[in-house]
Amino acid sequence: MAGDVFKALSDPTRREILRLLRDGDLTAGAIAERFSISKPSISHHLATLKSAGLVTAERRGQEIVYSLDATLFQELIAFALEIAGDRTPRKDAG
């Protein structure tokens, strides 16, 4: 899972898609309108984000609406804090 997440986050287009979704849910078409790349390329980016668990997709009629998956972001933050550990100097370390 972590490998998929970091791979997904490594691409600037995918990071920009996540920034767009931060402000609210968007259809695939609305996302594609914001970029100067092909719709199939946007679909590939969205599939990568979905596979990594960073976004969810819900069919509403004939459209697919994408949303951020806040649960995974909370887990990523907890993971990053765990890795960083307690960086405060210890009183007995001197």
C-alpha positions as CSV (number, residue, x, y, z in Angstrom):
1,M,0.0,0.0,0.0
2,A,2.6,2.6,1.0
3,G,4.5,2.0,-2.3
4,D,1.3,2.8,-4.2
5,V,0.7,5.9,-2.2
6,F,4.2,7.3,-2.7
7,K,4.2,6.5,-6.4
8,A,0.8,8.3,-6.7
9,L,2.1,11.3,-4.8
10,S,5.3,11.5,-6.9
11,D,3.6,12.9,-9.9
12,P,2.8,16.7,-10.0
13,T,-0.4,16.2,-12.0
14,R,-1.7,13.8,-9.4
15,R,-0.8,16.2,-6.6
16,E,-2.6,19.0,-8.4
17,I,-5.7,16.7,-8.7
18,L,-5.6,16.2,-5.0
19,R,-5.4,19.9,-4.4
20,L,-8.4,20.4,-6.6
21,L,-10.4,17.8,-4.6
22,R,-9.4,19.4,-1.4
23,D,-12.0,22.1,-2.2
24,G,-14.7,19.6,-2.9
25,D,-15.9,16.7,-5.0
26,L,-15.4,16.9,-8.8
27,T,-16.5,14.9,-11.8
28,A,-13.8,13.4,-14.0
29,G,-14.8,15.9,-16.7
30,A,-14.5,18.9,-14.4
31,I,-11.0,17.7,-13.4
32,A,-10.0,17.2,-17.0
33,E,-11.0,20.7,-17.9
34,R,-8.4,22.1,-15.5
35,F,-5.5,20.4,-17.4
36,S,-4.0,20.6,-20.9
37,I,-3.5,16.9,-21.2
38,S,-5.8,14.3,-22.8
39,K,-8.8,12.9,-21.0
40,P,-7.3,9.3,-21.2
41,S,-4.2,10.7,-19.3
42,I,-6.4,12.2,-16.6
43,S,-8.3,8.9,-16.4
44,H,-5.0,7.1,-15.8
45,H,-4.0,9.6,-13.1
46,L,-7.4,9.2,-11.4
47,A,-7.1,5.4,-11.6
48,T,-3.7,5.6,-10.0
49,L,-5.0,7.8,-7.2
50,K,-8.0,5.5,-6.6
51,S,-5.8,2.4,-6.6
52,A,-3.5,4.0,-4.0
53,G,-6.6,4.8,-1.8
54,L,-6.1,8.6,-2.0
55,V,-9.5,9.2,-3.7
56,T,-12.8,7.5,-4.0
57,A,-15.1,7.4,-7.0
58,E,-18.8,7.2,-7.0
59,R,-21.1,6.9,-10.0
60,R,-23.9,9.5,-10.0
61,G,-26.0,9.0,-13.0
62,Q,-23.7,9.1,-16.1
63,E,-20.9,10.8,-14.2
64,I,-18.2,9.6,-11.9
65,V,-17.6,11.9,-9.0
66,Y,-14.2,11.9,-7.2
67,S,-13.5,12.7,-3.6
68,L,-10.5,12.8,-1.3
69,D,-10.3,9.8,1.0
70,A,-9.6,11.6,4.3
71,T,-9.0,8.3,6.2
72,L,-5.8,7.5,4.3
73,F,-4.5,11.1,4.7
74,Q,-5.0,10.7,8.5
75,E,-3.1,7.4,8.4
76,L,-0.3,9.1,6.4
77,I,0.0,11.9,8.9
78,A,0.2,9.4,11.8
79,F,2.8,7.4,9.9
80,A,4.9,10.5,9.2
81,L,4.7,11.6,12.8
82,E,5.7,8.1,13.9
83,I,8.7,8.1,11.6
84,A,9.8,11.5,12.7
85,G,9.5,10.4,16.3
86,D,10.1,12.7,19.3
87,R,12.8,15.2,18.2
88,T,12.8,17.3,21.3
89,P,16.1,17.3,23.2
90,R,16.1,15.2,26.4
91,K,17.0,16.8,29.6
92,D,19.4,14.0,30.5
93,A,21.2,14.0,27.1
94,G,23.7,16.6,28.0
